[in-house]
């Protein structure tokens, strides 16, 4: 019996910090300024920010570089050079990150943004990041279910 109690107490000591600090997914527009490090410092939380909409801007930038005319023999070396350029690689990375953000939002059931998802359960829509945090805190302070 003592071993069971000791094991339970050990489990509590390991899991309580996980539940005390919420995991937060933040979905905001790529045009919105947000200081992730400051937010994590203030809230003592683990936040992951997903910037949405950057894929369209990056895709438009890539497409604008290909709007040139010429024969296939003239265009092919230019296209290869453009694709291998660091600028295009950066834009491709932005597209990839934005698509991953959309996939994560879809997985969590996020319907609109800005949105904050706490512990993959609670969603707060349409407020600033700090207002969403305060709303979540008020909700959990009242011992509601969503923790």
Order of alpha helices (4+ residues) and beta strands (2+ residues): alpha-beta-alpha-beta-alpha-alpha-alpha-beta-beta-alpha
